[in-house]
Amino acid sequence: MQMKDKVAVVTGAAQGIGRAVAEAYAREGARVAVADVRAEAAEEVADGIRRQGGEALAVLCDVSSRAEVDRAAADVKEAYGPIDVLVNNAGVTRPAMLHKMTDTEWDQVIAVHLSGSFYWLQAVVHDMIERERGRIIFSSSSTAQNGSIGQINYAAAKSGMLGMVRSAARELGRYNILVNAVAPAAATEMTLKVRTDPRFADAVKRLPLRRHAEPEEIAPTFVYLASDASSFVTGQVISVDGGGMMVR
């Protein structure tokens, strides 16, 4: 088991990539906090992990609220001890063409992806510095590297994550805290509206693999970055996008 006895928090873990990562971490021996704004859905994932013999705790958390993040981090620490692995995965989409995008659509996406990731980063980093170890992984997107029609808010937020990754990696490397990002292109509930938009009907055909990934195909990269196998990897963005970066 690559993550035996590690304590991992996965935000936005009630569905999609977050759920697949939480389940993969549990299979690798981690004690997993399934953090999500939807309590019942988070409990369903945590219960499924426990029924498979793993350890999991459902944690209600709106990542756009610093108070909720701090409370959630304290709950995890009380239940399992200091956090070893943080996956900043919680996300929302509010698609709109830039000339029609409202302040609310902009603010909601930035608050969840950027502010939420920053709040969680600060919530775990003090213990990691004290213990001189830790893994922090951001769930970015191929959109961060290539842009996307109708998603200037999402692309900006995911791009901002990459700046956060590289800055944190520089600051925290001396404490043996590794900070990386995964940039996936996957078929999830969150991306359904964009993926089914007729304007993007031909996009998947340009991928060398000619399809979107399933969340379970993305999760192993998160396992690698959380494991001892990645001990000399930090400040990196790993694209798991079916070869999409080659054809943009």
RAGI-V578505 format. One record per run of one state. SS is the DSSP state (alpha for helix, beta for strand, coil for the rest). FROM is the first residue (numbers start at 1). TO is the last residue. Records with the same first field share a line. If there is no record, write none. Layout:
# RAGI-V578505
SS=FROM-TO  FROM-TO
This chain:
# RAGI-V578505
coil=1-6  12-15  28-30  37-38  52-54  61-65  81-84  89-95  97-102  132-133  140-141  147-150  176-176  185-185  187-191  196-197  201-203  207-212  214-214  227-227  231-236  241-243  247-248
beta=7-11  31-36  55-60  85-88  96-96  134-139  151-151  177-184  186-186  213-213  237-240
alpha=16-27  39-51  66-80  103-131  142-146  152-175  192-195  198-200  204-206  215-226  228-230  244-246
